[in-house]
Amino acid sequence: MKDSIIKKILKILAFCLYTALFCFIAGEVGVRTFYTYFSNYNMEMWRYGALIKQEVDREALPFFHAPNKEGDFYGTTIKTNSLGLRDNEYPQQKKSDVQRIVMLGDSFTLGWGVSFPDIYSKQLERMLNETGKRYEVINFGVGNYNNSMEKELFDWKGASLDPDMIILMHFVNDAEPTPRGHGRIGNFMRKHSYFLALLFDRYAKVKPLFAHDFQWQEYYKNLYLVDNQKALDENTRAIRELIATSRESRAKFLLVSIPELHQLKEYPFPEVTMYVRGIAEQEKVPFLDLLPALSVHSPETLWVSVEDTHANAKANKIIADELFRVITKEPSLQ
């Protein structure tokens, strides 16, 4: 009697397992086949991570771009060079008549949703070269990076390029903790399953309907409060260490604050700007707040799309103009 009950239970479990597996395979095939119907900001950002990023065997840097990769994401092409950067190829050895600038940042600096010639590092490079001097502005932007990861990437690949200037483009979520892996199987599934990416996208859209206490503005503000103290301390230390590294190598340093683009009038994150400005003042390095230049425009005119508030080509031009103004006018950057 007991054996027959166990057999029935095992048959039910096997049926459930096979059914779940069939549904998963059917879902995976369906999403891949009809991806254009499901494509949105979240799905495209996931696909960028799946196709362009790779895991890195560095404790403080869980992932980076794979070299010489190319793909179309959210209406534009992202192509990496031999260093894994979204940029042109530059010689490892800097020429004697060239001023080299390394620009660190996250997806804003990467130029998410913006064509390569329009990202602010390339616009700045063209503007600087029109002054009669030779400049290379090298784009070290990587999606989902924080300050700690940006510092680690500079130590790994940026320092050897012998830059004359380092620009750190700080965005409000750069105080987030460094993401960690999910195990070999988990990482494989997260990287390769379109169906799981779709489920996560739908979960992200439904969650606010039930989590009434979740507010995205509060999330950003809390990154700079005691509840996030460990991550905040790690990212603050990374900024200070980058500044110290620049001094040791006699490279100039510029710290820039990129505002969150949802609301520019009565800006909701002044404490974040104060935090970045405070580090610059304490370390005695130049600081650029981009909010004044961007806030004279309607936020919607600066977005990549209505669902994606990354800086579009217009906003990238404004940022490049401000960077050019400071670099060419600030005495300590000459």
Buried (B, 14 or more C-beta within 10 A) or exposed (E): EEEEEEEEEEEEEEEEEEEEEEEEEEBBEBBEEEBEEBBBBBBBBBBBBBBBBBBBEBEBBBBBBBEEBEBEBBEBEBBBBEBBBBBEEBEEEBEEEEBBBBBBBBBBBBBBBBEBEBBBBBBBBEBBBEEEEEBBBBBBBBBBBBBBBBBBBBBBBBBEBEBBBBBBBBBBBBBBBBEEEEEEEEBEBBBEBBBBBBEBBEEEEEEEEEEEEEEEEEEBBEBBEEEBEEBBEBBBEBBBBBBEBBBEEEBBBBBBBBBBBBBBEEBBBEEBBBBBBEBBEEBEBBBBBBBEBBBEBEBEEBBBBEEBBBBBBBBBBBBBBBBBEBBEEBEEBE
